[in-house]
Amino acid sequence: MPLTLALTMAVPPLAFATPKPPNEESLKYADAAKALKDAGFTVRVASKIGDRTALDECTVVHQHLRGEAQSTKKKVEPKTVLISLSCYGGTASHTSPGDSAGTPAARARAAAAAAAAAAKTPH
């Protein structure tokens, strides 16, 4: 095999991929949208569940680059991040809807409440 052919087979083609956006899951929509915009991405809300909080206070529960989950050959803006929001504003209980207790946002709320309770408890 000629050396040129061997080198072209050994070197993978260069991929010109869109840079990955920063992961803003578990943050409030306002903070996540600002961070993504500052990183050069366009933000679009793909889905929203719940109606108990203002949009800026909703929690980002998932994000992905537009086009990652699409199998069509339509031209899409490669730097658009689609986000899914939870607008419940709290953890679900037997009397009210909300985030599952296993989500990062609910675990963070529980940890903050435990820390606040520990700080109030006299030692």
Secondary structure, 3 states (H helix, E strand, C coil): CCHHHHHHHHCCCCCCCCCCCCCCCCCEHHHHHHHHHHCCCEEEEEEEECCCCCHHHCEEEEEEECCCCCCCCCCCCCCEEEEEEECCCCECCCCCCCECCCCHHHHHHHHHHHHHHHHHCCC
